[in-house]
Amino acid sequence: PQKPWQTSANWEPRVDYEKITVSLRGRIELDAFNIETATGYMHNSGEQFIDADSSNLDLAQINLPTIKAEAFSQEVRLLSAGSGPFNWLVGAYGFYMTGLFDADFVVPNPAGPLTLPLIHTYLLPESKTTSFAGFAEGTYALTDELFLTVGARYTTEKREFIQVLNGNVVPPGWVDKRFNRATYRAALRYQFTEDANVYASYGTGFKSGVYNLLSPSTVPVDPEKIKAWEGGVKADPFYWLRTNFSVFHYDYSDLQVQARNSDGSGFVLLNAASSELYGGEAEATIIPTDGLNIRTAVSYLHGEYTDFPGAQDFVPLPQGGNAAVVTDASGNKVIRAPRFTAMLGVDWRIPLAGGELGLAGNVFHSSRVYYDAPNRYSQDPYEMVSGEISWTTAEDLRFSLWATNLTNAKVAQQIRPGAPGTDILYEKPRVVGVGAEYRF
């Protein structure tokens, strides 16, 4: 490829997916409390054939001819219905998912010529996840202006996994591991005027350990844990102005990170021993006149791997391709965590010809974004612009002309270093469309 949105491949990639979801929500109102339920079902199936080396040479392929997953979830909540100083909720949540796929990873034989003979690695993993949780939260009005919220959750999650490598079950066959964790949250809010409050909160969270379905290993990565502080002010100082300001500090331990494996045919899952993120955000919504809405937001984020000695790295080779090495990423910036972002959006509605003319635009800016823990590959700072012109009739028939990425900005969605080479998946170029919508 000589420029963005060009692809070099020895075959045409194919990705086909089908997803079916069904959800049902219910609510029963009683005198003392209300009952809410949420039921969900998901079915995924598909196939994927990808040229993994991003060249016209037959170097690496990732073929997934069969992909299947099914999931069920059920949540029940009891919520207080009174008007006193104490409001509460308690609930339980259950989740079950099973999934499997066929995988054929094709890479060159290191002992052979450059492109032949190829060696195939066949994987047939299957996984099951069963999760149950109980939770409770209460908010008490200490005074007419001061509110204390305390909540807790206990989760127990069992992961089961079996891997088949080249037709043989990887010993010891089915493996499983249970992950249990209690998490909690506390928040204090002071409503110093009817339209303004200041708040502070502290909470913990976790993501259970997972098995790597794209690896022969049957050892899961460790759970991911977080301690989170946040504070801020929410205020509507004028009828035409709404503002939100917040600062936060997150401490991650065993942050789960994904990277290509050493031969580029699959992926590895790693734990960054510890990571730290802190920063602040400011948002404002301005309505200077009827029909005109202006939204703006800016953020600052410092994200750093404070301890990550075993990061996967790929060093470019003079003859092409990359050499896989292990490096210490401690002190490097966290992936997908730009230092600065800013957004400005305008929405203007004007009466016209018995209907309404709409003009909308949005500008987003991001500073540099890193896509690998060693910070070797990054996207330069960029801006994305979008806009829409619409007309809505008195009968609620709406016509629109819209465009995304108006400036045709070349923005990396992913940068993927691997042994055969490093490829980039770009955000879409300029897209222009028309639409018609009727509401009844």
VMD Tcl script that draws the C-alpha trace (Angstrom):
set ca {
  {0.00 0.00 0.00}
  {1.24 3.46 -0.91}
  {-1.33 5.54 1.00}
  {-4.25 5.23 3.41}
  {-7.33 3.20 2.40}
  {-5.24 1.00 0.11}
  {-4.86 -2.70 0.84}
  {-2.22 -5.15 -0.32}
  {-3.32 -8.77 -0.12}
  {-3.07 -12.07 -1.96}
  {-6.81 -12.66 -1.57}
  {-9.94 -10.68 -0.87}
  {-10.83 -10.63 2.83}
  {-14.28 -11.79 3.89}
  {-16.14 -11.14 7.12}
  {-19.76 -12.25 7.56}
  {-21.60 -11.96 10.88}
  {-25.17 -12.44 12.06}
  {-26.30 -11.14 15.43}
  {-29.72 -11.62 17.03}
  {-30.63 -9.97 20.34}
  {-33.87 -10.05 22.31}
  {-34.56 -8.08 25.48}
  {-37.56 -7.83 27.79}
  {-38.04 -5.32 30.58}
  {-40.75 -5.46 33.22}
  {-41.90 -3.29 36.12}
  {-44.33 -4.01 38.96}
  {-45.34 -1.12 41.23}
  {-46.32 -1.97 44.82}
  {-47.05 0.21 47.83}
  {-43.75 -0.40 49.66}
  {-41.40 -0.96 46.73}
  {-41.17 -1.50 42.99}
  {-39.83 -4.55 41.14}
  {-37.90 -4.22 37.86}
  {-36.66 -7.08 35.70}
  {-34.40 -7.20 32.66}
  {-34.01 -10.36 30.54}
  {-31.64 -10.70 27.61}
  {-30.67 -13.23 24.94}
  {-27.95 -12.95 22.29}
  {-26.96 -15.21 19.41}
  {-23.85 -14.56 17.29}
  {-22.61 -16.57 14.32}
  {-20.28 -15.86 11.45}
  {-17.10 -16.54 9.51}
  {-13.95 -14.59 8.80}
  {-11.09 -15.01 6.30}
  {-8.27 -12.49 6.64}
  {-4.87 -11.98 4.99}
  {-2.91 -11.41 8.20}
  {0.41 -10.17 6.73}
  {-1.03 -7.24 4.71}
  {1.07 -7.99 1.63}
  {0.54 -9.62 -1.74}
  {2.77 -12.51 -0.61}
  {1.18 -15.63 0.84}
  {2.82 -15.20 4.25}
  {0.12 -15.34 6.90}
  {-3.62 -15.97 7.09}
  {-6.21 -16.06 9.85}
  {-9.22 -18.14 8.85}
  {-12.23 -18.57 11.11}
  {-14.79 -20.59 9.12}
  {-17.08 -21.10 12.13}
  {-17.84 -18.61 14.91}
  {-20.69 -19.22 17.35}
  {-21.74 -17.66 20.66}
  {-24.89 -17.60 22.76}
  {-25.59 -15.66 25.95}
  {-28.43 -15.34 28.48}
  {-28.80 -12.74 31.23}
  {-31.35 -12.01 33.95}
  {-31.48 -9.16 36.44}
  {-34.04 -8.47 39.17}
  {-34.10 -5.22 41.17}
  {-36.22 -4.08 44.12}
  {-36.42 -0.29 44.51}
  {-37.86 1.78 47.32}
  {-41.12 3.56 46.51}
  {-41.42 5.90 49.48}
  {-40.73 9.64 49.64}
  {-38.67 9.63 52.84}
  {-35.01 10.60 53.30}
  {-33.75 7.09 52.45}
  {-33.93 5.57 48.96}
  {-32.55 2.10 48.27}
  {-32.29 -0.71 45.77}
  {-31.20 -4.35 46.00}
  {-30.82 -6.82 43.19}
  {-29.35 -9.96 41.70}
  {-27.81 -10.63 38.30}
  {-27.10 -13.87 36.42}
  {-25.24 -14.40 33.15}
  {-24.26 -17.43 31.07}
  {-22.39 -17.53 27.77}
  {-20.95 -20.30 25.62}
  {-18.84 -19.81 22.52}
  {-16.57 -21.65 20.09}
  {-14.87 -21.24 16.73}
  {-12.68 -23.04 14.20}
  {-9.37 -21.30 13.54}
  {-6.69 -21.91 10.93}
  {-3.54 -19.82 11.43}
  {-1.11 -20.01 8.49}
  {2.50 -18.76 8.69}
  {5.76 -19.54 6.79}
  {7.95 -22.41 7.92}
  {11.10 -20.72 9.28}
  {13.21 -23.57 7.88}
  {11.82 -23.20 4.36}
  {11.95 -20.55 1.62}
  {10.40 -17.12 2.10}
  {6.84 -18.10 1.18}
  {6.79 -21.92 1.08}
  {6.16 -24.30 2.65}
  {3.48 -22.79 4.87}
  {2.63 -24.36 8.20}
  {-0.94 -24.52 9.54}
  {-1.99 -24.29 13.16}
  {-5.56 -25.46 13.76}
  {-7.36 -24.35 16.92}
  {-10.84 -25.36 18.05}
  {-11.39 -23.56 21.37}
  {-14.60 -23.59 23.39}
  {-15.36 -21.50 26.44}
  {-18.17 -21.12 28.97}
  {-18.80 -18.29 31.41}
  {-21.20 -18.43 34.37}
  {-21.55 -15.32 36.50}
  {-23.75 -14.39 39.46}
  {-23.82 -11.14 41.39}
  {-25.77 -9.55 44.23}
  {-25.80 -5.80 44.81}
  {-27.32 -3.11 46.99}
  {-27.20 0.67 47.11}
  {-28.76 3.29 49.34}
  {-28.90 7.09 49.35}
  {-29.66 8.93 52.60}
  {-30.44 12.64 52.91}
  {-28.29 13.74 55.85}
  {-29.79 17.23 55.50}
  {-31.97 18.90 52.89}
  {-28.81 19.63 50.87}
  {-26.37 16.81 51.76}
  {-26.76 13.25 50.41}
  {-24.68 10.14 51.13}
  {-24.73 7.14 48.75}
  {-23.19 3.77 49.63}
  {-23.28 0.64 47.47}
  {-21.68 -2.79 47.30}
  {-21.63 -5.74 44.90}
  {-20.35 -9.30 45.20}
  {-19.56 -11.20 42.00}
  {-18.64 -14.83 41.53}
  {-17.66 -15.84 38.01}
  {-16.59 -19.23 36.68}
  {-14.67 -19.52 33.41}
  {-14.37 -22.90 31.66}
  {-12.11 -23.55 28.67}
  {-10.89 -26.31 26.39}
  {-8.38 -25.96 23.57}
  {-7.84 -28.34 20.64}
  {-4.54 -27.92 18.79}
  {-4.13 -29.60 15.37}
  {-6.82 -32.13 16.22}
  {-5.49 -32.97 19.69}
  {-6.96 -31.79 22.99}
  {-4.43 -29.66 24.86}
  {-3.81 -31.30 28.28}
  {-5.48 -31.46 30.69}
  {-8.65 -30.97 28.60}
  {-11.39 -28.89 30.18}
  {-9.98 -26.42 32.70}
  {-11.84 -23.92 34.85}
  {-11.17 -21.16 37.32}
  {-13.48 -19.17 39.58}
  {-13.02 -15.48 40.25}
  {-14.73 -13.90 43.27}
  {-14.67 -10.24 44.16}
  {-16.48 -7.79 46.42}
  {-16.57 -4.21 45.15}
  {-18.05 -1.08 46.68}
  {-18.72 2.59 46.08}
  {-19.40 5.64 48.25}
  {-20.38 9.13 47.15}
  {-21.17 12.41 48.90}
  {-23.22 15.10 47.12}
  {-23.92 18.62 48.36}
  {-26.77 20.44 46.61}
  {-25.71 24.02 47.42}
  {-28.40 25.55 45.16}
  {-31.43 24.16 43.38}
  {-29.45 24.03 40.10}
  {-25.93 23.18 41.32}
  {-24.14 20.50 43.32}
  {-20.65 19.39 44.20}
  {-19.80 15.71 44.65}
  {-16.98 13.31 45.49}
  {-16.91 9.52 45.11}
  {-14.64 6.53 45.63}
  {-15.21 3.08 44.23}
  {-13.59 -0.20 43.29}
  {-14.22 -2.55 40.39}
  {-12.89 -5.67 38.72}
  {-12.94 -7.63 35.48}
  {-12.47 -11.37 35.89}
  {-9.54 -13.28 34.47}
  {-9.99 -14.65 30.93}
  {-8.59 -17.44 28.80}
  {-6.90 -16.66 25.51}
  {-8.91 -18.49 22.85}
  {-6.25 -17.66 20.22}
  {-3.45 -19.48 22.06}
  {-2.64 -23.11 22.98}
  {-2.17 -21.96 26.59}
  {-4.82 -23.05 29.08}
  {-3.70 -20.58 31.77}
  {-5.91 -17.46 32.15}
  {-4.63 -13.96 32.71}
  {-5.26 -12.47 36.15}
  {-8.33 -10.37 36.96}
  {-8.17 -6.63 36.32}
  {-8.85 -4.40 39.35}
  {-9.38 -0.68 39.75}
  {-9.58 1.91 42.53}
  {-11.32 5.07 41.34}
  {-11.59 8.55 42.84}
  {-13.77 11.22 41.26}
  {-15.02 14.67 42.21}
  {-16.72 17.51 40.45}
  {-19.31 20.23 40.12}
  {-22.56 20.15 38.12}
  {-24.20 23.53 37.76}
  {-26.76 25.42 35.66}
  {-25.72 29.01 36.54}
  {-28.12 30.49 33.95}
  {-31.20 29.17 32.18}
  {-29.15 29.10 28.95}
  {-26.01 27.45 30.37}
  {-25.31 23.98 31.78}
  {-21.82 23.04 33.01}
  {-20.07 19.91 34.31}
  {-16.54 19.82 35.74}
  {-14.80 16.73 37.10}
  {-11.41 15.39 38.12}
  {-10.54 11.72 38.53}
  {-7.78 9.32 39.51}
  {-7.75 5.62 38.57}
  {-5.30 3.02 39.86}
  {-5.35 -0.20 37.81}
  {-3.66 -3.41 38.86}
  {-3.14 -6.32 36.45}
  {-4.54 -4.33 33.52}
  {-5.29 -6.82 30.71}
  {-3.43 -6.00 27.47}
  {-3.58 -7.76 24.08}
  {-0.76 -7.99 21.50}
  {0.24 -10.12 18.50}
  {2.21 -13.25 19.37}
  {5.83 -13.77 18.30}
  {5.10 -15.32 14.87}
  {2.19 -13.02 14.06}
  {-0.38 -15.80 13.68}
  {-2.39 -15.10 16.82}
  {-2.53 -12.98 19.94}
  {-1.21 -13.01 23.48}
  {-2.93 -11.68 26.59}
  {-0.74 -10.00 29.19}
  {-1.19 -8.33 32.57}
  {0.37 -4.92 33.03}
  {1.24 -5.11 36.72}
  {-0.05 -1.60 37.42}
  {-1.28 1.46 35.56}
  {-2.30 4.95 36.62}
  {-4.71 7.34 34.94}
  {-5.73 10.77 36.15}
  {-7.09 13.94 34.65}
  {-10.05 16.22 34.31}
  {-13.00 17.03 32.07}
  {-15.09 20.13 31.44}
  {-18.38 20.22 29.53}
  {-20.76 23.04 28.68}
  {-24.09 23.27 26.88}
  {-25.08 26.77 25.74}
  {-28.51 27.77 24.41}
  {-28.06 31.47 23.48}
  {-31.40 31.63 21.65}
  {-34.35 29.40 20.82}
  {-33.34 26.72 18.34}
  {-29.56 27.14 18.79}
  {-27.69 24.57 20.88}
  {-23.90 24.68 21.35}
  {-22.03 21.82 23.05}
  {-18.37 21.83 23.96}
  {-16.07 19.60 25.99}
  {-12.36 19.38 26.75}
  {-10.42 16.73 28.64}
  {-6.94 16.09 29.96}
  {-5.78 12.52 30.60}
  {-2.49 11.23 31.94}
  {-2.26 7.47 31.44}
  {0.91 5.54 32.28}
  {1.98 1.94 32.79}
  {3.66 2.32 36.16}
  {4.91 -1.30 36.15}
  {4.89 -3.44 32.97}
  {8.18 -5.39 32.66}
  {7.00 -8.14 30.24}
  {5.44 -6.21 27.34}
  {5.43 -7.68 23.83}
  {7.37 -5.53 21.35}
  {8.12 -5.73 17.61}
  {11.32 -4.11 16.33}
  {11.44 -3.28 12.58}
  {14.05 -5.26 10.60}
  {16.10 -3.76 7.71}
  {14.96 -6.51 5.31}
  {11.29 -6.05 6.26}
  {9.08 -7.53 8.90}
  {9.62 -7.24 12.64}
  {11.60 -9.07 15.30}
  {9.53 -10.05 18.34}
  {11.18 -9.10 21.64}
  {10.06 -8.67 25.24}
  {10.60 -5.21 26.70}
  {9.88 -3.15 29.80}
  {7.00 -0.76 29.09}
  {7.04 0.75 32.59}
  {6.64 4.52 32.33}
  {5.10 4.36 28.85}
  {1.74 5.84 27.94}
  {-1.36 3.64 28.10}
  {-2.71 2.68 24.68}
  {-5.74 4.56 23.31}
  {-5.41 7.27 25.97}
  {-4.78 10.65 24.26}
  {-3.45 13.39 26.53}
  {-5.90 16.04 25.24}
  {-9.27 15.86 23.48}
  {-11.74 18.61 22.63}
  {-15.16 18.74 20.98}
  {-17.38 21.49 19.63}
  {-20.88 20.81 18.31}
  {-23.55 23.19 16.99}
  {-27.23 22.38 16.33}
  {-29.43 25.14 14.84}
  {-33.16 24.80 14.12}
  {-34.94 27.44 11.98}
  {-38.62 27.58 10.89}
  {-38.85 27.27 7.10}
  {-41.70 26.70 4.61}
  {-44.09 25.36 7.21}
  {-41.45 23.02 8.56}
  {-38.05 23.26 10.23}
  {-34.56 23.58 8.73}
  {-31.78 21.97 10.73}
  {-28.06 22.73 10.51}
  {-25.65 20.65 12.61}
  {-21.88 20.30 12.77}
  {-19.31 18.68 15.01}
  {-15.52 19.05 15.31}
  {-13.42 16.63 17.39}
  {-9.70 17.03 18.18}
  {-7.36 14.46 19.70}
  {-3.72 14.65 20.62}
  {-1.35 11.76 19.82}
  {-2.70 8.24 20.42}
  {-0.46 5.20 21.04}
  {-1.53 1.73 19.91}
  {1.10 -0.52 21.51}
  {2.48 -0.68 25.04}
  {6.13 -0.05 23.98}
  {4.88 3.22 22.38}
  {6.60 2.46 19.07}
  {3.49 3.08 16.93}
  {1.14 6.05 17.21}
  {-1.38 8.26 15.43}
  {-0.44 11.94 15.06}
  {-2.82 14.57 16.51}
  {-5.91 14.91 14.31}
  {-9.31 16.51 13.81}
  {-12.54 14.89 12.59}
  {-15.40 17.02 11.19}
  {-18.99 15.98 10.48}
  {-22.16 17.82 9.53}
  {-25.80 17.54 8.53}
  {-28.47 19.61 6.78}
  {-32.08 18.53 7.35}
  {-35.64 19.63 6.75}
  {-38.60 18.38 8.79}
  {-42.15 18.90 7.56}
  {-45.14 19.67 9.76}
  {-46.15 16.01 9.35}
  {-42.87 14.82 10.97}
  {-41.34 13.68 7.67}
  {-37.61 14.40 7.83}
  {-35.11 14.57 4.93}
  {-31.37 14.89 5.54}
  {-28.03 15.30 3.77}
  {-25.10 14.33 6.02}
  {-21.35 13.77 5.86}
  {-18.72 12.31 8.17}
  {-14.97 13.00 8.07}
  {-15.58 16.01 5.84}
  {-11.87 16.84 5.57}
  {-10.92 13.27 4.66}
  {-8.62 13.08 7.71}
  {-6.30 10.08 7.70}
  {-6.87 8.63 11.17}
  {-5.68 5.22 12.35}
  {-8.38 3.16 14.04}
  {-5.86 0.41 14.86}
  {-2.11 -0.06 14.37}
  {-1.14 -3.73 14.59}
  {2.55 -4.66 14.76}
  {3.37 -8.33 14.17}
  {6.18 -10.54 12.92}
  {5.31 -10.28 9.17}
  {4.95 -6.49 9.36}
  {2.92 -3.62 10.79}
  {-0.45 -2.71 9.31}
  {-2.89 0.11 9.93}
  {-6.67 0.00 9.86}
  {-7.98 3.50 9.11}
  {-11.19 5.22 10.07}
  {-13.52 5.63 7.10}
  {-12.71 8.39 4.59}
  {-15.30 11.04 3.78}
  {-18.78 9.52 3.66}
  {-21.75 11.45 2.24}
  {-25.31 10.19 2.59}
  {-28.97 11.09 2.32}
  {-31.78 9.99 4.59}
  {-35.54 10.04 4.98}
  {-37.40 9.39 8.23}
  {-41.05 9.37 9.25}
  {-42.22 9.29 12.86}
  {-45.72 8.20 13.81}
}
mol new
graphics top color blue
foreach p $ca { graphics top sphere $p radius 0.5 }
foreach p [lrange $ca 0 end-1] q [lrange $ca 1 end] { graphics top cylinder $p $q radius 0.2 }
display resetview
